[in-house]
Amino acid sequence: MLPVLFRIGATSIWSHSFFTAIGMLVAIVMSWRIARHLRRDSIELVWIICGGLTGAALMARYGLVLKYLLVSSSPSIAGFMRYGGASLLGGLAGAYLGVVIVKRLIGYRRHTGDLLVPGVALGIAIGRVGCHLAERPGTPTTLPWGVHVPMPIAALLPECPACLTGAAMHPSFVYESLFLVAAAAWLYPRAMRITPMPSWMREGDLFKLFLLAYAGARFLLEYVRGNPTMLASLSGSQLVVLVAIVALSIHFARRAADARVAATPA
């Protein structure tokens, strides 16, 4: 655990902020590389990326309003501004909304998710390294790769009794990073159109397929993340991604059904 990655004079460079910034830079560079390869680089795409980054920054910072309302006995605007927090799921939702809003404003009609999704996956994987260094790892485990939180840092982590006892815990953020790196490696050649996609997939479906896979992975990872449960023994994140899993499964079921109908001889 290393909340402060390094110092420049009297300035502390925080691990979470550093790796988040590196992840965003990698996501932008990779997305632009794919766009140039497909000859879709344009000033409109620059505005779209900026809209996605703005939405992600806002919703990642202030996307936990529901949790604040639940834990606060007297919620207020000032309290919410202080509480804020950081939510990856909120950031993803904010990025999507930011892209949609900018595309509506400038009249851009083509799907852009397939251009951005490999970079998004790799960028999140890099950002999760900062989470691993700065946040509560996961639930206790007896597996040999369990991680321990040093005592001086354990005292700074809220809601983590296992940290104070020195127990080994699942490196849940490392699990997530490994999944996202594998996802980016699978997505990149398909986004570049080096590896052809199935004939039934349309433009934009690669992005939706990633969301479905990530939602499923995140649902399972929550069991070793150790977040508090909210309903039916499920955490808030599990409830959110469960809705996404159902909606996206229906989307791809319809795609498959349409493909079967199209392939059936008249």
Helices and strands as residue ranges (DSSP letters): E 4-8, E 11-14, H 15-37, H 43-62, H 65-71, H 77-83, H 88-106, H 113-134, H 151-154, H 161-165, H 172-191, H 205-225, E 229-231, E 234-235, H 236-263
